[in-house]
């Protein structure tokens, strides 16, 4: 089985926790920090349960049952009262704490690999193969948009007015909910997949991860700069909260820190090699500018890095 462990980031140690009977996947922390939601798969049961526990006491809070295949993602509404799940059973479901059944079932034409919540106007963006669909979070769908290949990642803009989609085909698009056609399309020029994309904090630029990192001005549809230094494909990129730096990670586990204005590489580090799952290579900046921390998922481990030197502060190992 796979154990659910709780880790103290500062100490790098495990906290006392529970080990449910079954497999634990797709864990997600509520925005207010009070709850943790995750799928519990019990091989003898046809239903896949989503269990919510108290993040402080680790006591059970709620159980949501209704999915009947592998759950692909779990996320929260901004008020920490609803859980949104996407599943291989071709549905997205919205659950509310304290209520036994789902409040809304959204049928999908294919597997909804990703769901992104828009906290500003209570909308969901759902990926279905090469399509981005937006739902208002209560009942009705807003017009859909088609990408140019299987979608790798979607992200709402900082003001929640646009959606950035990157595709394994290499296409990159910006969409506005309510419009049938994309607003902007970019050509990454490398001829390889666009694995990841992110918005600058001011919403004026996007950074795209391919074999290098391409920075675009969204309104002018103009390429501003290419950051070239990775030896292989770049699988994740994220912008610093102050907008001055980008962090990126490639398939070999090399993390690089870039100065956006100058294009210079400020620092790099090669993480220890492990069993790489390319679906789970991720780099994320701490939203607290004062923290100056990066979290990097690679090779089955999570590394907490200093955002200036890229020195490893803690390594959080997967439970055995």
N, C-alpha and C positions, 0 to 999 in steps of 0.2 A: 504494500500500500504506500500511499504518499502522505507524509505527516504534515499537518498544519502547525507551523512554528511561529512564535512571536519573538521579535528580535529588538533589543535595545540598540539603536544606532550609535549612540555615544559610547556605550561600553562594548559594543560588538558581541554581546552575549545574548543567549536565549532567555526569554521570560517564561515563567510557568504557563503552560497552556494545556489544551485538550487535544486529543487525537481521535476524531470521529471515526466510526467504523465505515470504511469505504475510501474513496479517492476525493481529494479536494482540488478544485481547479477554479480559475477565474475569480480570484478574490479581489474585492474592491472596498476601499475605505470611504465612509460617508463624508461629505464636505465638512460637517460640523465635528468630525472626529469621534463621534459617539459610538458608531456601529461599524461592523465589518460584515459584508455579504459575500457569499461564495457558493459555488455548486458543490454538492456532495453527491457523488455517484455511488450507489450501492448495486453491485452486480446482480443481485437477486430481484431488484425492484425495477419495473418498467418505467416509472417516473423518475426524472432527475429533479432532485430537490435543491432549492436555493435556501440556504440557512443564514439567518441574521443573528449575530451575537453581539453582546455588549463589549465594546473594545477595552473597557477598563476591567470588568469582572470576568469576562469571557463566558458569561452565562447566556443561555439561549434567549432570544428575543422573539423570533418569528421563523416560520417555515413556509415556503411557497412551493407548491407542487402542481405540476400541470404539463411541463415539457416532457417529451418522451424520446429525446435523442440528446447528443452531446451539446452542451451549452457552449457557445462560442465567445460570449462576452457578457459581463455584468457591470453596470454602472449605476449611478445615483442621480436623482433630481437635485437641483441646487438647494432645496429646502430640507434635504435628508429624510424625507417622508416616503419617497417612492423609489423602488428599485426597477431598473429597466434591464431586461435580459434578451439576448438573441441566441437562437438555437438552430441546430442542424435540422430540426423538424419544420424549417421554413416559416418560423414565426418569430415576431418580436412581442414580448409581453411586458406590460406595466403592472407592477404590484404596489400595493399600499400597505404600510405597516399597520398591523392590527386587523387586517381584513384577510380572510382565508383564501379567497380566490382572486385571480388576476382581474384588474379593473378594465383592461383593454387587451385584446389580442389583435395584432396586426399581421395578416397573412403576407408572405413574401413569395416571389416567383422562384427564388433560389435561396441558397444558404446566405443569411445576413451576417457576414463576417464581422462587420463593425457597426457600432451605433455611437453617435456623438450627440450629446445633449446640449441644447442651446439654452442657457440659463436666462437670457434676456427676454425671449419671446416664447419660451416653453415649447420649443420645437425639437424634433428628433431628425437627424440625418442618418439614413440607413444605406449601407452598400449591399447591392445584390449583383454579383458578377460585374458587369460593366455599367451598372446604373447607380446613380445617387438619387434616393427618394427622400423627401422631407414630409414628415407627418406632424400635425399640430399638437400631438401629445394628449389629445382627448378623444378624437374620433376620425377626423377626416384627413385625407392625403392632399398635399399641395402638389402642383404639377411636377413631374419627374424630369430628370435630365440624364442623357446618355453620355457616358465617357467614351474613350477610344480604346478600350481594353480592360482586362480585369483590374479592379481598383485595389491599390495597395494600402492607401491611407486617406482619411478625410479629416479636415480640421476646420472648425469655424474661425472666422476672423475675430480679432479682439473686440470689435463692436457688434459682433453677432449678425452682421448684415450679409456676409458672403461665406461660401464654402470653398476650400481648396481641396482638390482631389489629385492624387498622383497614381499613376497606373503602371503595371508591369510591362505594358507595351511601350512605355517611355513618354506617353502623353501626360500633360499637366494642364489642369483647367481650373478656372475660378467661376463659380456659379452664384447667382442671386436668387433666393427663393421667390417663386411666383413667375419667373421667366422660363420659357421653354428652351432657350438657347443659352449656351455659356457666354459669359461676358468677355472672358479672356482665355486664350490658349497659348501655351508656351511650347517651344521646341527645345528639348534639352541638348540636342546636337551630338550626344555621345552614342546614340543608337542602342542604348541599353535601358533597362528598367529604371523607372523613377520610384525608388523604394519608399521615400519619405519626403515630407515637405513641412515647412513651418512658416508662420507669419512673424514679421517683426512686431515688437510691442506697439508701434504706432499704426500698424495695419497697412503701411504703404508699400512694403516689400515682402517677398517670399523667398525662401531658400529651399532649393531642391537638391536631394541626394541621389546621385547616379554614380558614375565612375569618378566624378569630382563633385563639387558643390557649386551650383549656379544661383546667383542672386539676381532677382528680377524686380524692376519697378512695376507694380501692378497696373496703375492707371495708364502709364505710358507704354506698357507692354514692351519694355526695353530691358535688355540684359545689361546689368551694371558691372558684374564682376564674376570671374570664375576662380574658385579656390582649388588649386591643383596640388596634390601632395600624397594622397592615399595611393597605395599600390594596387588595390583592388576595388571592387564595388563598395560604395558607401551605403549602409543600410539604415542609418538614423542620423538626424540632425535636429538641433534645438537651439533657439535664440536665447541669449541671456536676458534677464528682466530689464536691464538698462539699455538694451539694444546695441551694445558696443561689440559683443562677441558672439561667435557661433561655436558650438561643440559638435563633433561628429565622431562616428564610430564605423569602422569597416568590418568585413567578414573575418579578418585575421585578428581582430581584437585590438587594433590600434585606435586610440582616442586622440583626436587633435583639437587644439584650441586655436581659433582664428580671430584676428582683429578685422572687423567688418570694413572699416574705413580704409585701412591700408592694404588689406588682403594678405598681410603677413601671418605666418604661423607663429603663434606665441609659445606654444608648448605641445609636446606629444608624449604619449606613453604607450607601451605595448603591454597589454594585459596578459596574464598567463593563459596559455591555450588550454581549452577544454572541449567537451563534446558540444559543438556549435549547432544550435538550432536557429537557422536564419530567420524564422518567424518571430524569434524572441530576442533579437538584438535591438537594444533601445538605449538612448541617452536622453536624460531629462535634467534640466536645470532646476534647482530649488527655486520656488516662486518668491522666496524671501531674499531680496538682494543682499541683505546683511549676512546671510548664511554663507554665501560663496561656496556652494557645494554642488557637485554633480552626482547623479545616480546613474550607473551604467549597468545594464543587464547583458551578460555575455558568458557563454560557456557554462550555463547552469548556475552562475553565481551573480550576486549583485555587489558592485563596488561603489563605495562612497569616496569620491575624489575631491581634493581641494581644487576649486575652479580657477585658480591662478597658476599653480605649479603642476597640477594633475597628479600630485602625490597621493597615494592611497591612504585614506584615513581609516577606513574599516572595510573588511571583506565579510559579506554575509553569505555564508555557504548554504547551499540547499541541504535540507535534512536528508540523511541517509535512510 
